[in-house]
């Protein structure tokens, strides 16, 4: 029996978040989260690719020979990534330049291939699309949290709008990749400590 949509959503956004639980997509999380605008575009782009590639690969799963499945997966993912890249170049050229090679590197993002292997190969198209979509949105959620902290403290702004009304000194380190590394580490530690505390209380 297929997983219920609400369970797919909850699992991908929270209990099995791809970044904080699966420790996937870390490279782009470090690279593009210095501003919220870049993070939002990157996250939505990955969500689009993950949803449609999971849908496509699930629909094709019985027709793909097992020994070449990863080649087919890479080809399908690449088609959708090229589409996203062309859209960004056409309609959001400034953001496309800021993201640079990281849009193209969506092809190699472990989240997409992971959902294709772990879910789309074993489940019907619509649940697979939902799984891919919300895996991407879970990734986007984490990126937005990280970029909110980094942009406020590093630039004194949110989505490019100045919020530094008291004139505090911005932190240069916050616009550098190490800041994202420490923030992700802090979030993972907080979630692990929370899970351990809950397990201790319930005796699991």
N, C-alpha and C positions, 0 to 999 in steps of 0.2 A: 504493500500500500504506500502511495506517494506521501511524502511529508506535507503537512498542512502549511499553507502560505505564511501564517503568523509564526509558525515554528521556524520556518526558513528565515524570516525577517529577524526574529529575536536572536537566532543562532549567529547569523552573519554580522549583525550590528554589535552584539554584546558578548555572548558566552563564547563564541569562537571567532572573535574579531581577527582578521587576517594579519594585522600589524601587531597588535598587543598580545594575542594568543598564539598565532601561527608564526610570529616573527618573520613575516614576509613583506616585501615591498619596502624594505628599510632604506635602500640606496636612494630612491626617489623621495622618500620621507625626509631624508637629510638634506637633499639638494634643492627642493623646490618650495620649502615651507617658510621662506623668509618673508613672504607676503601672502595675505589671504586670497588675493585675486589669482595669483599663480596656483595656489593650492586648490582652489575651487575648480579652475579650468582643468588642471591635471587630474583631479579626482573624478570629475564628471566624464572626462575623456576615457579614463580607465574603466569607469562603470559602464559606459556605452560599449566599449570593446568587450569587456567581460560578459555582459548580458548577451550580446548578439553572437559572440563566438560560442558561448555555452549553448545557446539556442540552436545554432547551426550544427555544431558537433554532435549534440544530442539527437537531432533529426537524422544525422548521417551515421550514427553509431553502429548500426547493424550492417552498413554497407562498406565500412572502412576495415580493411584487413588489419588484424591486431599488430602485426609486425611493422606496419608503416604508420600507425596511428599518430605518433608524435610528429612525424613529418607533415601529415595532413593538418594536425592541430596548429602547428607553426604557420603553415600557409594560410589557413583561415584567419588566424589572429593577425597576421601581417596585412591581409587585405583590409580589415577593419581599422587597423592602426594607420595605414596609408590614407584612408578616407578621413580619419580624424585630423591627421597632420595637414592634409590639403584644406580642410575646412578652417583650421586655425590660421593657416597662411593667408587664406582668402578674406576671412572676416575679422580675425584678431591678430594682425601681423605683429604688433608690439609684444603681445604676450607670447606669441610663437617664437619670437627672437629671444625673449627672456628665458623661456623654457629650454630653448636650444635643442640639444640632442636627446633630452629626456622624453620627449614625445615619441620619437622613433624607438627608444628603448622600452616603451610599453610592451613591445613584442616579447622581450625577455623577462618581463615582470612575472615573478613566480606565482603571484596570485591568480593570474589568468590561466596559466598552464595547470596550476594546482586544482582549480575548480573544474577544468575540463577533465582531468584525470580522476579526481576524487568523486565528482558528482555527475557531470554531463554524460560520461561514458556509461553510467548505470541507471539513469533516470530519464523520464519523458521530457520533451522539449520545453513545455511551459514551466514546470518546476525548476528545470535547469536554468532557464532564462532568469527566473526570480532569484535563484541562488547566485548566479553571476552578478545580477544587478545589485543585490544587497551586500554581496561580498565587496563590490566596488564602492558602494555607499558607506560601508563600514570603514573602509580605507580612507574615503573622503572625510568622514567624521573625525578620524584621528588627525589627518592632515590639517583640518580646520582648527582643531584645538591647539596643535603645535604652532601653527602660523599665527593664531591670535596672540599667543604669548610672545612669540618672537617679534611680530610686527609692532605690537604696543611698546615693548621694552626696547626694541632695536631702532624703530623709526618714529615712535610716538604717534602712530596712526592706525586706523582700521579701514581696510579697503582703500588705502591711499588718502583718507580724510583725517586731518590732524585732530588728535584727541589729547594732545599734550598741553592742556590748558594751564597747568601750573608750572610749566617750563622745566620739568625734571630732566636730568642728564640721561640721554639714551645710552644703552650699553652696546658698544661695537661688537662684542662677542655674540650678541643675540642674532646678528645677521649672518653669522658664520655657521657652517655645518655642525661643529661640535656642540653648539647650543641645542640643536634638534636632537642630537644623540643623547644628551643628558636629560632632556624633557621626556623623550621616549622611554629611557631607562627608568625615570621617576614614575611614569604612568604604569609601566610593567610591574615595578616594585609595589606600587600602591594596590594594583589589582591582585597581585599574588598575596600580599598581606591580608587584604580583605577576604579573599577566598580561603586562606588558611584560618582566619578568625571564624568565618562562617562554618567551616568544617569542624573546628574545635567545639563550637557551640552546639552543633547538631550531632556530634559524635561520629561523623562519617570518616 
